Amino acid sequence: MIYPENFEIKTGFDKIRQLLIDYCVSDLGKKNVDEISFSSSFEHILKLTEEVKEICDIFESKKDFPSGHYIDVRPYLARVKVKGSFLELEQLIELKMSFESVAAVYKFIKTLDAEKFPRLTNLIKDVVIHSFVIDKLNSVLNKNGKLRDTASNELKKIRQELSSKQRTVSTRMDAFLKQAQKDGFVNKDTNLTMRSGRLVIPVSATNKRKIKGFIHDESASGKTAFVEPAEIFETNNEIRELGYAEQREIVKILQDVTEFIRPYIEDLLDAYTFIGLIDFIRAKARFAQSINAVCPIIKDEAMVNWKNSRHPLLFLSHQNEGKKVVPLSVDLNNDDRILLISGPNAGGKSVCLKTVGLLQYMIQCGLLVPMDKDSEMGIFKKIFIDIGDEQSIENDLSTYSSHLMNMKYFIKNIDEKSLILIDEFGAGTEPLLGGAIAESILDQLNKKGGFGLVTTHYTNLKHFAASTDGIINGAMQYDQNKMQPLFKLEIGKPGSSFAFEIARKIGLSEEVLQSATDKVGKKQVNFDKLLKDVVRDKRYWENKRKKIRQSEKKLDDLLEDLSDELKRTAKSRKKILKEAKDDADKLLAGTNKVIENTVKIIRENQAEKEKTKEARKQLDRYKSKFRDKIKKEESEDDKTIQDYQKREKHIRQRFPNLKNKELSVEEIRKNIEAEIRIGDNVKLKDSDSVGEVVEMNTKNFIVAFGNLVTSVSREKLIKISSNEYKKITKGKTASSGVGWNLQKKRINFKSTIDVRGMRVEEVLPVVYEFIDDCITLDVNEVRILHGTGSGILRQYIREYLRSVEQITWFGDEDIQMGGAGITVIKFKKDNK
């Protein structure tokens, strides 16, 4: 079920339908586009989308898919079912060209791998291609679509005779023309021409009686007559009769061919239904390629888990302008079924709504969608949308009344398989009452288990979403420094409308803004400011997490290097020991040989003094050489061992608890994972107190336990996971987080900032944030060091300071302390 009737116009699907028609090459495909309809059948949707994906795969493989002459001849075929009727020559030509295309597509799909292309293979299962029909058509028609002379013996005979007579007439007429020119009856540049299907000679009116023949026509001015010589009159009559005979024979041939194919008309009609479907699927595939669409994971349940989805029409528009579309990621599940989106005007809320409505409708119409391949799309039986102005003079409905009529319909028909899309929920009437009604309607829609996206500016709805199961807040991000929307959806927190900031940007006077603040109340303004602080703090912690992830990657790389080092060192040890043993064996063998040789010399020379002395010297030389070699190898071994000990010492210093343990890769990995770093969640040993590490030094960590920030030694802390942290802190109020953010700001706050050397566009965002922190932390006096220079920085900074109502005074510092190079700023005592 789709509501309302103009759903396609509201979502832009009517434009998608027109683009598909443009991609079709035949009326067969266009008719299928006109018949596109919404389906909630999982199997049917899967079939349609997989067919398109298979054609896309063929296009990507650069295979030449047949796509010419997709002509719809079904009306002709249906007409000639009646006996006695026959196809005209032009219709027969179209039948031949189109049926050859059908056969080519059939043959192409037949050659595909059935396992890779099961859906396309299944399409040709019931298609029958009668090759003899093509043979019959080829026997009477040539490649140029002309009727062959050999289509019948009689036709061949007629055309041969006709050709002979035409040549005779042409030859004789050329002779008549030359004679007439010679006689001066016609001009030298005159040529033969045709009148009423007969060759004639253009003759001036004054000479028309000088040529014997028949006048068939005259020029508009009457100065030229077209004469057929009497001598070839009969021959031309014979040519005309042969022409009539040729036409009669052609009709007979067409009747024979029609009679031949009449028994197979039903099969031909099925084949053309097939080619129309192929043209339709092909058009969907071409469109999918144009918007970078994919076939996501489709599930037979109500859910939305989209990653980097894009509005197809916006994508095409931006592509033409050389711009990029900001992708949209949405997650709706049984825990968070309804997403309440808030944020500034023109921030992209309505585009989010239309993107979800359009893409969900596209997939359930069998089209591929632009998003990441690992996105998951569910199936909804009903899709309801309330967007735009539906006021009606005829039905006496205002804008708000029409919205309420839609809400009444939604509440009555919504169920667990429904998707609702509501834009500017509750708008169009008095805000307080409209907000209350909107909250009650949202509660009813939530209780009925439906899924949906709702956009709003109402604060009470943001509070309601934050405290109600099944509903989750979302915000369109906004750049506070540049004062422009980012068009990014962030799920999990409400968004600010930035009404005061936008009003200030466009130049609305401070008097008006102050009056507005007084009227709405400081609580409302402070709530909006808190939202902005949350955004800023979130961005801060996201950057922290990014740095932590980078550090973890470096640690992983270090671990891998250490592991390789240990393996190499162990391998080197084994090699050294083996080489040392081998050398020792060789030395021992050599030593024994030298000793034995020495003893032999002494014995042979009967202990002769000189010979003995020489043998001893030789033995001493060998000993000296042996000692030098041993010393060198010991030195090399010592160096290797020192390198290893150095690496081992580095690891043990980093992980003190590894002392007196045998080092292993597993031990190092375990200690790296347990190592505490900034941003980690920790728990005090023998206590349920949990906190977050904000700073660290050589011995202690600075840990935030809620609002309390204290120094704790390493030995007293245990690193815990995010899930453990959430489990322990469950039930605690969210205000502690806000308190900690303020406490952290106080710890890190400096009352002076130095912006010298920066450009104006770089300085202003820094000053904006600095002043915001001053107001939040209730600071009395601060200084901005900007230098003197040309005075541009000072001018822009002070122009901004004039617009901040919490500032009571600003001016130059004392001349001895820096003078005009420093701006001193003083705030109200209670500047919040």
C-alpha positions in Angstrom: 0.0 0.0 0.0 1.3 3.4 -1.0 -0.2 6.7 0.4 -1.0 9.3 -0.9 -1.9 8.7 -4.6 0.6 11.3 -5.7 3.4 9.5 -3.8 5.6 9.2 -6.9 5.4 13.0 -7.6 6.2 13.8 -4.0 9.3 11.6 -3.9 10.4 12.3 -7.5 9.8 8.8 -8.9 7.9 10.2 -11.8 11.2 11.7 -13.0 12.9 8.3 -12.5 10.2 6.7 -14.7 10.8 9.3 -17.5 14.5 8.6 -17.4 13.9 4.9 -17.8 11.6 5.6 -20.8 14.5 7.6 -22.3 16.8 4.6 -21.9 14.4 2.2 -23.7 15.0 1.6 -27.4 11.5 0.4 -28.2 7.8 0.9 -27.4 7.9 -2.6 -26.0 10.2 -1.5 -23.2 8.5 1.8 -22.7 5.2 0.0 -22.1 6.9 -2.0 -19.3 8.2 1.2 -17.7 4.6 2.6 -17.7 3.5 -0.6 -15.9 6.1 -0.4 -13.1 4.4 -0.9 -9.7 5.2 -1.2 -6.0 5.6 -4.8 -4.7 6.0 -6.2 -1.2 6.8 -9.7 -2.3 10.3 -10.6 -1.2 10.8 -13.2 -4.0 9.4 -11.0 -6.7 11.7 -8.0 -5.6 14.7 -10.4 -5.5 13.9 -11.6 -9.0 13.6 -8.2 -10.5 16.7 -6.7 -8.9 18.9 -9.7 -9.7 17.8 -9.6 -13.4 19.0 -6.0 -13.5 22.2 -6.8 -11.7 23.0 -9.6 -14.2 22.6 -7.2 -17.1 24.9 -4.7 -15.3 27.5 -7.5 -14.9 27.3 -8.1 -18.7 27.8 -4.4 -19.4 30.8 -4.2 -17.0 32.4 -7.2 -18.7 32.3 -5.3 -21.9 30.4 -8.0 -23.8 28.5 -6.8 -26.8 24.8 -7.2 -25.8 22.5 -7.1 -28.9 20.3 -4.0 -28.7 19.2 -3.1 -32.3 15.8 -3.2 -33.9 13.6 -3.8 -30.9 10.5 -3.2 -32.9 7.0 -4.0 -31.6 5.2 -5.9 -34.4 2.7 -7.5 -32.1 -0.2 -5.4 -33.5 0.6 -6.7 -37.0 0.8 -10.3 -35.9 -2.4 -10.1 -33.9 -4.2 -8.7 -37.0 -3.0 -11.4 -39.4 -4.3 -14.2 -37.1 -7.5 -13.8 -39.3 -7.2 -16.1 -42.3 -7.0 -14.2 -45.6 -5.2 -11.2 -44.2 -1.6 -10.6 -44.9 1.4 -8.6 -43.8 2.3 -5.5 -45.9 5.8 -5.4 -47.3 7.0 -2.7 -44.8 5.5 -4.8 -41.9 7.3 -7.9 -43.2 10.6 -6.0 -43.3 10.1 -4.9 -39.7 9.2 -8.4 -38.7 12.4 -9.8 -40.2 14.7 -7.1 -38.6 13.0 -7.4 -35.1 12.8 -11.2 -35.1 16.5 -11.4 -36.0 17.2 -9.2 -32.9 15.0 -11.5 -30.8 17.0 -14.5 -32.0 20.3 -12.7 -31.4 19.4 -11.8 -27.8 18.2 -15.4 -27.3 21.4 -16.8 -28.6 23.5 -14.4 -26.5 21.8 -15.4 -23.3 22.0 -19.1 -24.3 25.8 -18.8 -24.3 26.0 -17.3 -20.8 27.0 -19.4 -17.8 23.7 -20.5 -16.2 25.3 -20.5 -12.7 26.5 -16.9 -13.0 23.4 -15.6 -14.8 20.5 -17.7 -13.5 17.8 -15.1 -13.8 18.5 -14.2 -17.4 18.8 -17.9 -18.3 15.4 -18.5 -16.7 13.9 -15.8 -18.9 14.5 -17.7 -22.1 13.2 -21.0 -20.7 9.8 -20.7 -22.4 10.9 -18.7 -25.4 10.7 -20.6 -28.7 12.7 -19.3 -31.7 11.7 -20.9 -35.0 14.8 -20.6 -37.1 12.8 -21.7 -40.2 10.7 -18.6 -39.9 13.9 -16.5 -40.2 15.0 -18.6 -43.1 11.6 -18.1 -44.8 11.9 -14.3 -44.4 15.5 -14.3 -45.6 14.4 -16.2 -48.7 12.1 -13.4 -49.8 13.9 -10.4 -48.4 17.5 -9.4 -48.9 19.8 -7.7 -46.4 18.6 -4.2 -47.5 15.0 -5.1 -46.8 14.0 -5.3 -50.4 11.9 -8.1 -51.9 14.2 -10.6 -53.8 13.7 -11.2 -57.5 13.9 -14.9 -56.6 11.0 -14.7 -54.1 9.0 -16.5 -56.9 9.6 -17.7 -60.4 6.9 -15.4 -61.7 8.3 -12.4 -60.0 11.7 -13.1 -61.5 10.2 -13.5 -65.0 8.3 -10.2 -64.7 11.2 -8.2 -63.4 13.5 -9.5 -66.1 11.1 -8.6 -68.8 10.4 -5.2 -67.2 14.1 -4.5 -67.0 14.6 -5.4 -70.6 11.9 -3.1 -71.8 13.0 -0.2 -69.6 16.5 -0.5 -71.1 15.0 -0.4 -74.6 12.9 2.7 -73.8 15.9 4.4 -72.2 18.1 3.8 -75.2 15.5 4.9 -77.7 14.6 8.0 -75.7 18.3 9.0 -75.6 18.3 8.8 -79.4 15.2 10.9 -79.7 16.6 13.5 -77.3 19.9 13.8 -79.2 18.0 14.2 -82.5 15.7 16.8 -81.1 18.7 18.7 -79.8 20.4 18.4 -83.2 17.2 19.7 -84.8 17.1 22.6 -82.4 13.8 21.7 -80.9 15.3 21.4 -77.4 18.2 23.0 -75.6 21.6 21.3 -75.4 21.5 20.9 -71.6 18.0 19.3 -71.6 17.6 15.9 -69.9 14.9 13.2 -69.9 12.4 13.4 -67.1 9.4 11.4 -65.7 5.7 12.3 -65.9 3.0 9.9 -64.7 5.6 7.1 -64.5 6.7 7.5 -68.2 9.9 8.9 -69.7 9.3 12.2 -71.6 11.3 15.0 -73.3 11.0 18.6 -72.1 10.2 20.7 -75.2 9.6 24.4 -75.5 5.9 25.2 -76.2 6.7 26.6 -79.7 8.3 23.3 -80.8 5.9 20.8 -79.1 4.1 20.1 -82.4 7.4 19.4 -84.2 7.9 16.1 -82.3 5.4 13.4 -83.0 4.1 12.1 -79.8 1.8 12.6 -76.8 1.9 15.6 -74.4 1.6 14.4 -70.8 2.1 17.7 -69.0 3.1 21.3 -69.2 5.1 23.5 -66.8 3.3 26.0 -64.6 4.4 28.9 -66.9 3.2 27.0 -70.0 6.5 27.5 -71.7 7.6 23.9 -71.5 5.7 20.8 -72.7 6.6 17.2 -71.7 6.3 15.0 -74.8 6.4 11.2 -75.1 7.4 10.1 -78.6 4.7 8.1 -80.4 7.2 5.3 -81.3 7.7 4.3 -77.7 4.2 4.9 -76.5 3.2 1.2 -76.7 6.4 0.0 -75.1 5.7 2.3 -72.1 2.2 0.9 -71.9 3.7 -2.6 -71.7 6.1 -1.4 -68.9 3.1 -0.1 -67.0 1.2 -3.4 -67.4 4.3 -5.3 -66.2 4.4 -3.0 -63.1 0.8 -3.9 -62.3 1.7 -7.6 -62.7 4.7 -7.1 -60.4 2.5 -5.7 -57.6 0.0 -8.5 -58.0 2.8 -11.1 -57.7 4.2 -9.2 -54.6 0.8 -9.4 -52.9 0.7 -13.1 -53.7 4.1 -13.6 -52.2 3.1 -11.7 -49.0 0.0 -13.8 -48.7 2.1 -17.0 -49.0 4.7 -15.8 -46.4 1.9 -14.8 -44.0 0.2 -18.1 -44.4 3.5 -19.8 -43.7 4.1 -18.0 -40.3 0.4 -17.9 -39.2 0.7 -21.3 -37.2 3.6 -19.8 -35.2 2.1 -16.4 -34.3 1.5 -17.3 -30.7 5.2 -18.3 -30.3 6.2 -15.1 -32.0 4.0 -13.0 -29.7 5.7 -14.6 -26.7 9.1 -13.9 -28.2 8.2 -10.2 -28.6 7.0 -10.1 -25.0 10.4 -11.4 -24.1 12.3 -8.8 -26.1 10.2 -6.1 -24.5 11.1 -7.4 -21.1 14.8 -7.5 -22.1 14.6 -3.8 -23.3 13.0 -2.9 -20.0 15.7 -4.7 -17.9 18.4 -3.2 -20.1 17.0 0.3 -19.5 17.0 -0.3 -15.7 20.6 -1.4 -15.9 21.7 1.6 -18.0 20.0 3.9 -15.5 21.7 2.0 -12.6 25.0 2.6 -14.2 24.3 6.3 -14.6 23.7 6.7 -10.8 26.3 4.2 -9.6 23.6 2.0 -8.2 24.1 -1.5 -6.8 22.0 -4.4 -5.6 22.2 -4.3 -1.8 21.5 -7.1 0.6 17.7 -7.5 0.6 16.0 -9.0 3.7 12.5 -10.3 4.1 11.8 -8.1 7.2 11.1 -4.5 8.1 14.4 -2.7 8.6 16.8 -0.1 7.2 20.6 -0.3 7.4 21.9 1.9 4.6 25.5 3.0 4.2 26.4 6.0 2.1 23.1 6.2 0.1 22.5 9.0 -2.3 19.5 10.7 -3.8 19.6 9.6 -7.5 18.2 12.8 -9.0 20.3 15.0 -6.8 23.3 12.9 -7.8 22.6 13.4 -11.5 22.1 17.2 -11.0 25.3 17.6 -9.0 27.2 15.5 -11.5 26.3 17.9 -14.3 27.5 20.8 -12.1 30.7 19.0 -11.1 29.6 18.8 -7.4 29.4 15.8 -5.1 26.4 14.6 -3.1 26.9 14.2 0.7 26.0 10.5 1.3 23.3 9.5 3.9 23.7 6.5 6.3 20.5 5.4 8.1 19.9 2.6 10.6 16.4 1.6 11.7 15.9 -1.6 13.6 13.6 -3.1 16.2 15.2 -1.1 19.0 15.3 2.2 17.2 12.4 2.1 14.7 11.6 5.8 14.3 14.3 8.5 13.6 13.4 12.0 14.7 15.6 14.4 12.7 16.1 18.0 13.8 18.5 20.8 12.7 18.6 24.1 11.0 16.5 25.1 8.0 17.9 24.2 4.6 20.2 21.7 6.4 19.0 18.7 4.4 16.2 17.3 6.6 13.6 17.1 3.8 16.2 15.7 1.4 16.9 12.8 3.9 13.2 12.1 4.0 12.8 12.1 0.3 15.9 10.0 -0.2 14.6 7.3 2.1 11.2 7.3 0.5 12.5 7.3 -3.1 15.1 4.6 -2.6 12.8 2.3 -0.7 10.2 2.7 -3.4 12.8 2.1 -6.1 14.0 -1.2 -4.6 10.5 -2.4 -4.2 9.8 -1.6 -7.8 12.7 -3.7 -8.9 15.3 -1.0 -9.5 18.9 -0.9 -8.2 19.8 1.9 -5.7 22.9 4.1 -5.1 24.5 3.0 -1.8 27.2 0.7 -0.6 27.0 -3.0 -1.6 27.0 -4.2 2.0 23.9 -2.0 2.9 20.8 -3.9 4.0 17.3 -3.1 2.8 14.2 -4.5 4.3 10.7 -4.9 2.7 7.7 -2.8 3.8 4.1 -3.6 2.9 3.0 0.0 3.4 4.8 3.3 2.8 3.1 6.6 3.9 4.5 10.0 3.3 3.4 13.5 4.5 5.5 16.2 2.9 4.7 19.5 1.3 1.6 21.7 1.3 -1.7 19.8 0.7 -4.2 22.6 1.4 -7.4 22.3 -0.7 -9.9 25.0 -1.5 -12.3 22.4 -2.9 -12.3 20.3 0.3 -12.0 23.4 2.6 -8.7 22.1 4.1 -5.9 24.3 5.4 -2.3 23.1 5.4 -2.5 22.0 9.1 -5.9 20.3 8.5 -4.5 18.3 5.6 -1.6 17.2 7.8 -4.0 16.1 10.5 -6.0 14.1 7.9 -2.8 12.3 6.9 -2.0 11.6 10.5 -5.4 10.2 11.1 -4.9 7.8 8.1 -1.4 6.9 9.3 -2.6 6.0 12.8 -5.5 3.9 11.4 -3.4 1.9 8.9 0.1 1.7 10.3 1.5 -1.7 11.5 4.9 -3.4 12.1 5.5 -3.6 8.3 4.9 0.1 7.6 7.3 2.9 6.8 6.1 6.5 7.6 7.8 9.7 6.4 6.7 12.9 7.9 8.2 16.3 7.2 8.0 19.3 9.6 6.0 17.3 12.1 3.5 19.5 14.0 4.1 22.6 11.9 1.3 24.9 10.6 -0.4 25.8 13.8 0.3 27.4 17.2 3.7 25.9 18.3 2.7 24.9 21.9 -0.5 23.1 20.9 0.9 21.8 17.7 3.9 20.3 19.6 1.6 18.6 22.1 -0.6 17.1 19.4 2.5 16.0 17.5 4.0 14.3 20.6 0.7 12.4 21.1 0.6 11.3 17.5 4.2 10.2 17.5 3.5 8.2 20.7 0.6 6.4 18.9 2.7 5.7 15.8 5.5 4.3 18.0 3.2 2.0 20.0 1.9 0.5 16.8 5.4 -0.7 15.9 5.9 1.2 12.7 9.2 2.4 11.2 9.8 5.9 10.0 11.6 9.2 9.6 10.2 12.4 11.1 11.7 15.9 10.8 10.9 18.7 13.3 12.0 21.8 15.1 10.0 21.2 18.2 12.1 20.8 21.4 9.4 18.8 23.2 9.6 16.1 20.5 13.4 16.0 20.9 12.9 15.4 24.7 10.2 12.8 24.0 12.5 10.9 21.6 15.3 10.9 24.1 13.2 9.3 26.8 11.1 6.9 24.7 12.0 3.4 23.6 11.7 2.8 19.9 12.5 6.4 18.9 16.0 7.9 18.4 17.1 11.5 17.8 19.1 12.5 14.8 20.7 15.8 13.8 21.7 17.5 10.5 25.3 18.8 11.2 26.1 22.5 10.9 29.4 24.3 10.7 29.2 26.9 13.5 32.4 28.7 12.4 31.4 29.1 8.7 27.7 29.2 9.6 26.6 26.8 6.9 25.0 23.4 6.8 27.1 20.3 6.2 24.2 18.1 5.0 25.4 15.2 7.1 23.1 13.1 9.3 24.3 12.2 12.7 22.2 9.6 14.6 22.0 9.5 18.4 21.5 13.2 19.4 19.1 16.0 18.7 20.1 19.0 16.5 19.9 22.7 17.2 18.0 25.0 14.8 20.8 27.6 15.2 18.0 30.3 14.9 19.9 33.0 16.9 23.2 32.3 15.1 21.6 32.5 11.6 19.7 35.6 12.6 23.0 37.2 13.8 24.7 36.1 10.6 22.2 37.9 8.3 22.6 41.0 10.4 19.5 41.1 12.6 20.1 43.7 15.4 21.3 42.6 18.8 18.4 44.5 20.3 15.9 42.2 18.5 17.9 39.1 19.5 18.1 40.2 23.1 14.4 40.8 23.1 13.8 37.4 21.6 16.0 35.8 24.3 14.0 37.5 27.0 10.8 36.3 25.5 11.7 32.7 25.0 13.5 32.4 28.3 17.2 31.7 29.0 16.5 28.0 29.7 15.5 27.4 26.1 18.5 29.4 24.8 20.8 27.5 27.2 19.3 24.1 26.0 20.1 25.1 22.5 23.6 26.1 23.5 24.1 22.8 25.4 23.3 21.0 22.2 26.0 22.9 20.4 28.4 22.2 23.3 27.6 18.5 23.0 28.4 18.6 19.3 31.7 20.3 20.0 32.6 17.9 22.7 31.6 14.9 20.6 33.9 16.2 17.8 36.7 16.6 20.3 36.4 13.0 21.6 36.0 11.7 18.0 39.4 13.3 17.2 40.8 11.7 20.4 39.5 8.3 19.4 41.0 8.8 15.9 44.4 9.5 17.5 44.0 6.5 19.7 43.2 4.3 16.7 46.3 5.6 15.0 48.4 4.9 18.1 47.0 1.4 18.3 48.0 0.8 14.7 51.5 2.0 15.5 51.5 -0.4 18.4 50.3 -3.3 16.2 53.1 -2.4 13.7 55.6 -2.3 16.6 54.3 -5.7 17.9 54.8 -7.2 14.4 58.4 -5.7 14.2 59.2 -7.1 17.7 57.8 -10.5 16.7 60.0 -10.5 13.6 63.0 -9.4 15.7 62.4 -12.2 18.2 62.1 -14.8 15.4 65.3 -13.5 13.7 67.2 -13.4 17.0 66.2 -17.0 17.8 67.1 -18.1 14.4 70.5 -16.3 14.7 71.2 -18.0 18.0 70.6 -21.4 16.5 72.8 -20.6 13.5 75.6 -19.2 15.7 75.6 -22.2 18.0 75.6 -24.6 15.0 78.5 -22.7 13.4 80.4 -22.6 16.7 80.0 -26.3 17.1 81.2 -27.0 13.6 84.2 -24.7 14.0 85.0 -26.3 17.3 84.9 -29.7 15.7 87.2 -28.5 12.9 89.6 -26.8 15.3 89.7 -29.8 17.6 90.5 -32.1 14.6 93.2 -29.6 13.4 94.7 -29.4 16.9 94.9 -33.1 17.3 96.6 -33.3 13.9 99.2 -30.7 14.9 99.9 -32.3 18.2 100.3 -35.7 16.6 102.6 -34.2 13.9 104.7 -32.5 16.6 105.1 -35.8 18.6 106.0 -37.6 15.4 108.8 -35.1 14.6 110.2 -35.3 18.1 110.3 -39.1 17.9 111.7 -39.3 14.5 114.5 -36.9 15.4 115.1 -38.6 18.7 114.4 -35.4 20.7 117.0 -33.5 18.8 117.1 -30.1 20.4 116.8 -27.9 17.3 114.0 -30.0 15.7 112.1 -30.1 19.0 112.4 -26.3 19.4 111.1 -25.8 15.8 108.1 -28.2 16.5 107.3 -26.3 19.7 107.3 -22.9 17.7 105.0 -24.3 15.1 102.6 -25.5 17.9 102.8 -22.1 19.6 101.9 -20.4 16.3 98.9 -22.6 15.8 97.8 -21.9 19.4 98.1 -18.1 18.8 96.1 -18.4 15.6 93.5 -20.5 17.4 93.2 -18.0 20.3 92.7 -15.0 17.8 89.9 -16.8 16.0 88.2 -17.7 19.2 88.5 -14.2 20.4 87.0 -12.8 17.2 84.1 -15.2 17.3 83.5 -14.4 21.0 83.4 -10.7 20.1 80.8 -11.2 17.3 78.7 -13.4 19.7 78.9 -10.7 22.4 77.7 -8.1 19.9 74.7 -10.3 18.9 73.8 -11.0 22.5 74.1 -7.3 23.4 71.7 -6.4 20.5 69.2 -8.9 21.7 69.6 -7.8 25.4 69.1 -4.2 24.3 65.8 -5.1 22.5 64.7 -7.3 25.5 65.5 -4.5 27.9 63.4 -2.1 25.8 60.4 -4.4 25.9 60.8 -5.1 29.7 61.1 -1.4 30.5 57.8 -0.8 28.6 56.1 -3.6 30.3 57.4 -3.9 33.9 55.2 -6.9 34.8 57.3 -9.0 32.3 60.3 -8.9 34.6 61.8 -12.4 35.3 59.6 -13.9 32.6 60.6 -15.6 29.4 59.7 -13.2 26.6 57.2 -14.4 23.9 55.1 -12.8 21.2 52.0 -13.8 23.1 53.1 -12.2 26.3 54.0 -8.9 24.4 50.6 -8.9 22.6 48.8 -9.5 25.9 50.6 -6.6 27.6 50.1 -4.2 24.6 46.4 -4.9 24.7 46.3 -4.3 28.5 48.4 -1.1 28.3 46.5 2.0 29.4 46.4 5.0 27.2 44.7 8.4 27.1 41.0 8.0 26.4 40.8 4.5 27.8 38.0 3.4 30.3 39.6 2.2 33.6 38.4 0.7 36.9 40.0 1.0 40.3 41.2 -2.3 41.6 38.9 -3.8 44.4 36.3 -1.1 43.6 33.4 -0.3 41.3 34.6 3.2 40.5 35.1 3.7 36.8 36.5 6.6 34.9 38.3 7.8 31.8 42.0 8.6 31.5 42.6 12.2 30.4 46.3 12.7 31.0 49.4 10.6 31.9 52.9 11.0 33.1 55.8 8.6 33.8 54.3 7.3 37.1 50.6 8.3 37.4 47.4 8.8 35.3 45.0 11.7 35.6 41.6 10.0 35.7 38.1 11.6 35.6 35.7 9.7 37.9 32.5 11.6 37.0 33.0 15.2 38.2 36.1 14.2 40.2 39.4 14.4 38.5 42.3 12.9 40.4 45.8 11.3 40.0 46.1 7.5 40.3 49.2 5.3 40.1 49.4 2.7 37.3 49.3 -0.3 39.7 45.8 0.7 41.0 44.1 0.8 37.6 42.6 -1.9 35.4 41.8 -1.3 31.7 38.1 -2.2 30.9 36.1 -2.3 27.7 33.4 0.1 26.6 30.7 -2.5 27.3 32.0 -3.1 30.9 32.1 0.7 31.4 28.5 1.1 30.2 27.3 -1.9 32.4 28.9 -0.4 35.5 27.7 3.1 34.9 24.1 2.0 33.9 21.5 4.1 35.8 23.8 7.1 36.3 22.5 10.4 34.9 23.9 11.8 31.7 24.6 15.1 33.5 27.8 13.6 34.9 29.2 13.6 31.3 28.3 17.2 30.8 29.8 18.1 34.2 33.0 16.3 33.3 33.2 18.3 30.0 33.0 21.5 32.0 35.5 20.3 34.6 37.9 19.3 31.8 37.5 22.6 30.1 38.4 24.3 33.5 41.5 22.2 33.8 42.8 23.0 30.3 41.5 26.6 30.1 44.1 29.4 29.6 43.1 33.0 30.0 45.3 34.2 27.2 45.4 33.1 23.6 48.1 34.1 21.0 46.8 34.5 17.4 49.8 36.4 16.0 50.8 35.3 12.5 47.4 33.9 11.7 45.1 35.1 8.9 41.7 36.7 9.6 39.8 33.6 8.3 41.9 31.4 10.7 41.7 33.7 13.7 37.9 34.2 13.9 36.9 30.5 14.5 39.6 30.4 17.2 38.2 33.5 18.9 34.6 32.3 18.6 35.5 29.1 20.4 37.6 30.9 23.0 34.8 33.4 23.9 32.2 30.5 24.0 34.5 28.7 26.6 34.8 31.9 28.6 31.0 32.3 28.8 30.5 28.6 29.6 33.2 28.6 32.4 32.0 32.0 33.8 35.5 33.6 33.3 35.8 37.3 34.4 38.7 38.5 32.4 40.8 37.2 29.5 43.3 38.5 26.9 43.9 38.0 23.2 47.4 38.6 22.0 47.1 39.7 18.3 50.0 42.1 17.9 49.9 45.6 16.4 51.0 45.2 12.7 48.5 46.8 10.3 45.7 46.5 12.9 43.5 44.3 10.7 43.3 41.4 13.2 42.5 43.7 16.1 39.7 45.4 14.0 38.0 42.1 13.0 38.3 40.6 16.5 36.8 43.7 18.2 34.0 43.9 15.7 33.0 40.4 16.8 33.4 41.2 20.5 30.9 44.1 20.1 28.2 41.5 19.2 28.7 39.4 22.3 26.2 40.6 24.9 28.0 38.9 27.9 31.1 41.2 27.4 30.9 44.3 29.5 34.2 45.9 28.3 37.1 45.4 26.0 40.1 47.5 25.2 43.9 47.9 25.0 46.2 46.4 27.6 48.3 48.7 29.8 51.1 50.3 27.7 53.8 48.6 29.8 52.1 45.2 29.3 51.7 45.3 25.5 49.4 48.2 24.8 47.4 48.0 21.5 48.9 44.6 20.7 46.7 42.9 23.3 42.9 43.2 23.8 41.7 42.8 27.3 38.1 41.4 27.7 35.9 41.6 30.7 32.6 39.7 31.2 29.5 40.1 33.3 29.8 38.4 36.7 27.2 35.9 35.8 27.8 35.6 32.0 25.9 32.4 31.4 
